[in-house]
Amino acid sequence: MKIAFVGKGGAGKTTLAALVSSYFASQGRTVLAVDADINQNLAAALGVPSGEGAEVLPLGEYLTEIKEYLRGDNHRIASAAEMVKTTPPGRGSRLLRITEQNPIWERCLRGWGGVRLAVTGGFAESDLGVACYHSKVGAVELILNHLVDAPDEYVVVDMTAGADAFASGLFTRFDRTFVVCEPTMRSVGVYRQYLDYAREYDVALSVLGNKVGDAADRAFLEEEIGADLFACLGMSAHVRAAEQGCSRPIEDLEPFNVAVLQRMREEVECTVQDWERFTRQAVQFHLRNAEAWANAATGRDLAAQIDPDFVLGPATLAPSPT
């Protein structure tokens, strides 16, 4: 299942992404955590010591190789140069599984505390004035477009703050999106913006109240968010210690916050993976990107990359009948 964490900057989405990843892993689940935020803090939130992930190549720096690998023998894609962030898979494309061995995972993943971690890479000085962060996040979108994950496998993505994910179809690449919301009007405003943008695309949203200190905080969120409010996490000494550089085992998290993580897991497990919708929306946003800029950028009509008879899903991994 693919899970996104979104929200206002500072609301705690990175913290929640790390807690959920660690908790699910502690329950014996397979977890791939991806830092797709311009502020690359997920590794630290997971407790990875500074510098220990230096040998892992950021996805954004491996984009050409990722494209070359994923296009495989798909005759509709002539070269990696013609493959853009929204290019959907088709017959002949290489599909990904979380637990397999492949060149992308080998170069760009590292394990920590039972979690497999990938990062897009930060915004470098060489990018200033000449590039946008979406070029790095495009690697995440391509990977999600080609990933066939099982219901008992979890991809947890820490997204960019605010509504920046709507710059492409990335916001539709998830089975469940958790909007992290502090008890403030600014945070509620970001939730409403996200809700408005996502409504027509059948995005499954759950709102998590975070940093809820007392009954007044909870009442505020209940008043402003209503039925969309899924659960509230209280103030956490465990989280504060992690933010101060003292990482503790997930088992030390307060019981009332562990109960919320359990509810989240149950919510995700009850979510139905709709592979037909997933594929249809991938095509929809690829056509939009092609018309808006990608056809001109590549000198090709990228609508030709779409395989009309292909639907991503477990069936695409099955061997062809003989």
N, C-alpha and C positions, 0 to 999 in steps of 0.2 A: 504494500500500500504506500502511496506517495503522499507525504504530509508536508504542508508549508506552514511557516510561522511568519506572520506579517504584523504590522502595527507601526505606530508613531515611533520615531527614534527615541530611545531611552525607556520605552515601555516595558522592556524585558524580554523581547522575542528571542534574542540570542540565549539568554539564561534558560528560557523555557525549552528551546530546541535542545540545549545540552542536557537538561534534566530529563526530558522525555527520551532522548537517545540513550542515556545511561540507565534509566529505569527499564526501558524495554529490553536492553541488552542484559540487565541483571535478571530478567525474567526468562532468559534463554532464547530471546528473539534475535533474528539476524537484522542488523541495523547498519545502514549506510547514511552517514551524516554529511551534508554538503553545506559549506559556507559560501553563500551567494550574495553576501552583503558587501558593500564597498568598504565598510569597516570590518576587517577580518579578525573577529574575536572569538569565533566558535571553538577553535582549538584550545585557547586559554580557558574558556568556560567549561570545557570537558576535562580540564586539569592537565593538558599536555604542557610539559615544561618548555619555556622559551628556548628556541633553537633546536629542539629535538625533531621537528618536522622539516628541517632544512633540506633533507635529502629527497623530499617528495616534491615533484614538479607541479606547480599550480596548473589547473586546467586551462586557464587563459593563455598560458605560455606554450601549450601543447595543442592548440586549436587545429592547426593544419594537419597534424598527425591523427588527431581524433577524427577529423573529416575523412581522411584517406582510409582509415580503418573502417569506419561505419558505412561508407558507400559500397565497400566490398565489390561484388560483381553486378551491381545494379546498373543495367545498361542505360537507364534514364538519366544518370548523373555521369557526365563525361569526365569530370575531374574534381579534385578537392576544391579548386578555385571557384567552381560553379556551385558549390554547396554552401548555403547560407544557414543562419541559425535556426530558421523555421523549416528547413528541408525535411519532409517526412520520409520514413522508410518505405521501401517497396520490395518486391521480389528481387532477391540478390543482395539486399542490404545485410550487413552484419547486425544482429540484434544482441543485446546485452542481458546477462543475468547477474544478479548481485554477487553470487557465490562462485562464479566461474573465474578462470584464469584468462586474462587477455592483456594486450599491451597497454591499454588505457589504465586498467587497475594497477598493473605492475609499476607504471611510472608515477601515477597520481594518487594512489591511496596509501594510507598508513593505518595501522591498528592501534587503538588505545582504549583500555578498559572494556574490551569486548565490542567496541564500536569501530567500524571502518570509516575513515574520515578523508574527505576530499575538499580542497579549497580552490576558489577561482583565482586567487591572487589579488593583492591590493592594487590600488591606483598608483602607478609608479611615476617618478618625476618625468620620465621620457614620454608619458602619456599626456602631460599637461599641455592643453591647447591644441592637441592634434588627434585625440581619441576620446571615446566615451566609454563608460563602464559597461555598456550593453555588449560591447565586443567580447568582454570577458565572460559575462553571464550567458552569452550565446552558446558557450561550451556546455553549460548546464542544460539549456533547452534542447540542444541536440542529443545529449545523453538521455534525457527523460523521454524524448521522442522515440528513442530506439531501445528503451529498457522494458523488458517483460519481467515484472516483479510478481511474486506469489503473494497470496493473502497473508501469509505468516512472515513475510519479509517487509521491512520498513525502510523507506527512503525519507529522511527528515532534512528539509531544506530551510535554512535561515535566510530569508529573503531581504532585499533592500528595504529601507524604511519608507513609510508612506505608501503612496500609490504608484511608485516608480515602476513596479512590475508590469503595469498596464502598457508600457511602451512596446511590448510585444505580446505574443500569446502565452508567455510563460505562466501567467496566472491561471490558465486552464489546464496545466499539466499535472494537477494533483487530485487525488481522490477525496481529500479532506484538507481544508484550510482553517487554521486557528488564528483568529485575529486577537492579538494581545492588547488589552485596553486597561490603562490606569484610570483611577477615579478622578479624571480631570476633563474639562470641556474640550481641550485640544485633542486629547486621545480619543474621546468619543467622536469628535469631528472626523478624524482619520478613519475610524470604523465606518461611519456613515458614508464617507466617500468611497471606501472599498466596497461596501454593500451596493451602492448605486451602480458602480462600474461592473460588478460581477453578476448582478441580478439576471441579466438576460442570457448568461452563459451557463446556467445550471451549476454554478460553483457551490459546492457543499461547504457552508461556513459555520463555524462555531466560535463564539466569543468567549475569551478567557479574561476575567477580571484579574489584575495582578497588582501587587503591592497594596492589598486591601487591609487597612490597619484596624478598622473598627466597624461597628454597625452602620455608622453614618456613611462610610465609604461604600459599603455594600448597597445601602438604600439608594445612594446616588446612581450607581451603575444599574440597578434594577429599574429605576425611574427612567433613565436615559436610553437604555438598551432593550429592556423588556424581555420578551420570550427568547430572543437570540442569545441572551446571557447563559452560557452553558455551565460555568462554574467559576469560583473565585479562589485565588491563591492568597494566603495571608503573608504577612511579613515573615522573613525567614532568616534566622541566624546562620543556617547552613549556606544560603546563597550569599549573605554578606561576607562570610568567611572566604568563600570562593572569590568574590570580587576583591578581597584584600590579599589574594595570592595564597590562601591556605585551603587547598582542595581537600574535601572530605569524601568518604565513600557515600554512594547514593543511599545506602542503608541508614545513614545518619540523618537523612532528611526528616523533617517533622511529620508525624503521622497524618495530620490534617492535610498537608500538601501531598503526601504519598497517596492519600485517598483520591485526590483530584487527578493525579497521574493515572491511577487505575481506571477511573471513569473515562479518561481520555482514550486509554487503550481500548476499552469496551466500545466507545463511540466509533473509533476507527475500524475496529473489527466488524461492526455492524454496517459499515459503509460498503455499498456494492460497487465493484469495479466495472465501469461501463466502457468497455474497450471500443465499442462502435462510436460512442460520443467522443472519446479521446481522439480517435483517428479522424473523425469528421472535423473536429475543431482544429486539429493540426493542419489539415488541408485548408480550412477556412483562413487561418492566419498566415499560412504560407502564400496563398493567393494575394492577400492584402499586402504583405511585405513585397512580393514580386512587383505588384503594380505601383506601389509607393516609391520604391527605390532600388530593389534588388535586380530587376530586369535591366535597368540603366547601368547599374554598377558592374554587372557581369557581361552585358552585351548579349544576353540570352533571354528567351521567354521561359521563365522558370516554372510556369504552369505545366510544362512538359515533364517535369520531374515527378509529377503525381501519378501513382499507380492506382487506377480507379478500382481495381479488383482486390486491393490489399487492405486488410483490417488487422492492426496490431493486436496481439493477445497471445495467450498460451497456445492456441491452435497453430500459430505461425511457427512454433518451435517443434511441433510434431513432425516426424519424418513423413515424406510424401508417400501415398499408397503406391505399391508396386503392381 
